[in-house]
Amino acid sequence: MVVILHIGFIGAGKVGFTLGKYFAAHGLPVLGYYSRSKASAEKAAEFTNTQAFDTLETLVSQCGILFLTVPDRCIPQVYGELTKLPIEKKCLCHCSGALSAYSAFTGIRDLGAFGYSIHPLFAVSDCYHAYKELPDVFFTIEGDPAHLTDLQSMLTGIGLRVQPIPPECKTIYHTAAAIASNLMIALAAQSMDMLQTCGFSPQDAQNALAPLMLGNMRHIAAEGVTASLTGPVERGDTNTVRKHLDALTDPAERQIYRLLSRRLIPLAQRKHPERDYQQMEQLLKGD
């Protein structure tokens, strides 16, 4: 695939630890780590039974595939350093969900190298245990066609699920991930705040909502969104939905309720094609 098949990691944080451990445990030739924090590189190397490199130059010279497992804000700086080194025929892979390979590695083909984005759709929780969860995680990959299939095969060959995406879809992909992750937290926070107005303590509000949220997510994971849908929109219960809207005195919160509830109507119609949801649609359109 490339001149040298060894894999090197630039950056020794949670993502570097996690990928390096999984790769090495499944037989990929991980050579080791370079980090501005030598102590971090040494810890990652010990955890993965690989090497810690004192200089970026040494790691680059010995590896054909380089994973930039650094924060997004640091990728341009690290790439700038790499452009000053001999990287011809090497594959550079960043793990950002937000950046495409093209936007991160501008002009890489002029240097004779190849750029890729390989992103785990997963919140890496810690350095030492998250690698065990990777078989359940989808990875997206995009970048230079030259070795795209080879890298995809490398990942699927060690039991990972990989979805190629077009580079122009990277932003909408990351938006989808943010909605499913960050914005779900915003909705949970709003629900907790509302329960506290009913007399719940913050901890009791969290404990009360946890079974509801977790159960819902388990149903979605097992059965899909349509089969999992319940509630007043699904039932066509306009009286209850009207009461909900009246109870939401904050215009922004009312608008959130309306927009998300309207998004449920096509799912409800799919689940119950015999039902008429026109009244619900009119109610949720607002004034």
C-alpha positions in Angstrom: 0.0 0.0 0.0 2.7 2.4 1.0 6.5 2.2 1.0 6.7 1.5 4.8 3.7 -0.2 6.4 4.5 0.8 10.0 1.8 3.0 11.7 2.9 5.9 13.8 0.8 8.2 16.1 1.4 11.9 16.5 -0.3 12.8 19.7 -0.8 10.6 22.7 -4.2 11.6 24.1 -7.4 9.5 24.4 -7.9 8.9 20.7 -4.2 8.0 20.2 -4.2 5.6 23.1 -7.5 4.0 22.0 -6.7 3.5 18.3 -3.1 2.4 19.0 -4.2 -0.2 21.5 -6.9 -1.6 19.3 -4.6 -1.6 16.2 -1.7 -3.3 18.0 -3.9 -5.8 19.7 -5.3 -6.9 16.4 -2.0 -7.3 14.6 -1.4 -4.0 12.8 2.2 -2.9 12.8 2.0 0.0 15.2 5.5 1.4 15.7 4.8 4.0 18.3 4.1 7.6 19.4 5.5 11.0 19.2 4.1 13.8 21.4 5.2 17.2 22.6 4.8 15.6 26.1 7.4 12.9 26.2 5.7 11.5 29.3 2.4 11.0 27.4 4.2 9.3 24.5 5.9 7.0 27.0 2.7 6.1 28.7 1.0 5.4 25.3 3.9 3.3 24.2 3.9 1.3 27.4 0.1 0.7 27.1 0.4 -0.5 23.5 3.7 -2.3 23.8 5.3 0.0 21.2 7.9 2.8 21.2 8.1 6.4 22.3 10.0 8.6 19.8 12.0 11.6 20.9 11.5 13.5 17.6 8.8 13.8 15.0 11.5 13.3 12.3 12.4 9.9 13.6 8.8 8.7 13.7 8.0 10.0 10.3 11.1 8.4 8.8 10.1 4.9 10.0 6.3 5.0 9.3 4.3 4.9 6.2 0.9 5.7 7.8 0.8 8.6 10.2 -2.3 9.2 12.4 -2.6 12.8 13.7 -4.4 12.1 17.0 -4.2 15.7 18.2 -7.0 18.3 18.9 -8.6 19.8 15.8 -7.0 23.2 16.5 -3.5 21.6 16.4 -3.9 19.7 13.1 -2.8 22.7 10.9 0.3 23.3 13.0 1.3 19.6 13.0 0.7 19.3 9.3 2.8 22.4 8.7 5.6 20.7 10.6 5.2 17.5 8.5 5.3 19.4 5.2 8.9 20.3 6.1 9.9 16.6 6.3 10.2 13.9 3.7 6.6 12.6 3.5 6.5 11.4 -0.1 4.3 8.3 -0.5 3.1 8.4 3.1 -0.5 8.5 4.2 -1.5 11.1 6.7 -4.7 10.4 8.6 -6.4 12.8 10.9 -9.3 11.8 13.2 -11.4 15.0 13.2 -15.1 14.7 12.7 -15.4 18.3 11.5 -12.5 18.6 9.0 -12.3 16.9 5.7 -9.0 15.5 4.5 -8.7 18.2 1.8 -9.3 21.1 4.2 -6.8 19.7 6.8 -4.1 18.7 4.3 -4.0 21.5 1.8 -1.5 20.8 -1.0 -0.6 17.3 0.2 -0.6 15.8 -3.3 2.0 18.4 -4.3 4.3 16.8 -1.7 3.7 13.3 -3.1 1.7 12.2 0.0 -1.9 11.2 0.5 -4.4 12.7 3.0 -7.3 11.0 4.8 -9.9 11.6 7.5 -10.7 8.6 9.6 -13.2 9.4 12.3 -14.7 7.1 14.9 -18.3 8.1 15.5 -17.8 7.7 19.2 -17.1 9.8 22.3 -13.8 8.4 23.5 -14.2 8.4 27.3 -10.7 7.5 28.6 -7.3 6.3 27.6 -7.3 2.8 29.0 -10.7 1.2 28.4 -12.4 2.8 25.4 -10.6 0.5 22.9 -12.8 -2.4 24.0 -15.9 -0.6 22.6 -14.5 0.0 19.1 -16.1 -3.1 17.4 -19.5 -1.4 18.0 -18.4 1.9 16.6 -18.7 3.1 13.0 -15.7 4.8 11.4 -16.1 7.2 8.5 -13.3 7.6 6.0 -12.7 10.0 3.1 -9.7 11.3 1.3 -7.4 10.7 -1.7 -8.7 7.8 -3.9 -5.2 6.4 -4.3 -5.2 4.4 -1.1 -8.8 4.9 0.2 -9.8 1.2 -0.4 -6.5 0.0 1.1 -7.1 1.9 4.3 -10.7 0.8 4.4 -9.7 -2.8 4.1 -7.0 -2.4 6.8 -9.7 -1.2 9.2 -12.4 -3.7 8.2 -9.8 -6.5 8.4 -9.4 -5.9 12.2 -13.2 -6.0 12.8 -14.1 -2.4 12.5 -17.2 -1.1 10.7 -16.2 1.6 8.1 -18.4 3.9 6.0 -16.8 5.9 3.2 -18.4 9.3 2.7 -17.9 12.0 0.0 -15.6 14.8 1.2 -18.4 17.3 0.5 -20.6 15.5 3.1 -18.2 15.9 5.9 -19.9 19.0 7.4 -23.4 17.5 7.3 -22.0 14.2 8.7 -20.5 16.1 11.7 -23.7 18.1 12.1 -25.6 14.8 12.4 -23.2 13.6 15.0 -23.6 16.8 17.0 -27.4 16.5 16.9 -27.3 12.9 18.2 -24.7 13.7 20.9 -24.4 17.3 22.0 -28.0 18.4 21.3 -29.4 15.4 23.0 -27.7 16.7 26.1 -29.3 20.1 25.6 -32.7 18.4 25.4 -32.0 16.4 28.6 -30.9 19.6 30.4 -34.1 21.3 29.4 -36.2 18.4 30.6 -34.3 18.4 33.9 -34.9 22.1 34.4 -38.6 21.6 33.8 -38.8 18.9 36.4 -37.0 21.1 38.9 -39.8 23.7 38.5 -42.1 20.8 39.7 -40.1 20.4 42.9 -37.5 17.8 41.8 -33.9 18.3 43.0 -31.3 18.3 40.2 -30.2 14.8 41.2 -33.7 13.5 41.4 -34.5 15.0 38.0 -31.5 13.3 36.5 -32.4 10.0 38.2 -36.0 10.2 37.2 -35.3 10.9 33.5 -32.4 8.3 33.2 -34.6 5.2 32.8 -36.9 7.0 30.3 -33.9 8.2 28.1 -31.9 5.0 28.3 -34.9 2.9 27.6 -35.8 5.0 24.6 -32.3 4.7 23.2 -32.2 1.0 23.7 -35.5 0.7 21.7 -34.1 2.9 19.0 -30.9 0.9 18.8 -32.8 -2.4 18.6 -35.9 -1.5 16.6 -35.3 1.9 14.8 -36.9 5.3 15.3 -40.3 4.5 13.7 -41.1 1.5 15.9 -39.8 3.2 19.0 -42.1 6.3 18.6 -44.6 6.8 21.4 -46.4 9.8 22.9 -49.1 12.4 22.0 -47.8 13.2 18.5 -47.8 9.5 17.6 -51.3 9.1 19.1 -52.6 12.1 17.3 -53.6 13.6 20.6 -53.9 17.3 19.7 -55.4 18.2 23.1 -52.3 17.1 25.0 -50.0 18.8 22.6 -51.9 22.0 22.8 -51.6 21.9 26.6 -47.9 21.3 26.3 -47.6 24.4 24.1 -49.6 26.5 26.5 -47.4 25.4 29.4 -44.2 26.5 27.6 -44.1 30.2 28.3 -40.6 30.8 26.8 -41.0 31.4 23.1 -37.7 29.6 22.3 -38.7 26.5 24.2 -42.1 26.5 22.5 -40.4 26.7 19.1 -38.1 23.8 20.0 -41.1 21.8 21.0 -42.9 22.6 17.8 -40.0 21.9 15.4 -39.1 18.6 17.0 -42.7 17.5 17.3 -43.3 18.3 13.6 -40.3 16.1 12.8 -42.1 13.2 14.5 -45.2 13.5 12.2 -43.7 11.6 9.2 -42.5 8.9 11.5 -46.0 8.7 13.1 -47.6 8.5 9.6 -45.2 5.7 8.6 -46.1 3.8 11.8 -49.9 4.4 11.4 -50.6 5.0 7.7 -54.4 4.8 8.5 -54.3 7.9 10.7 -54.8 11.5 9.7 -52.3 13.8 11.2 -53.4 17.0 9.4 -54.8 18.6 12.6 -51.5 17.9 14.4 -49.6 19.4 11.6 -51.7 22.6 11.7 -51.4 22.9 15.5 -47.6 22.5 15.4 -47.2 25.1 12.6 -48.0 27.8 15.1 -49.4 31.2 14.5 
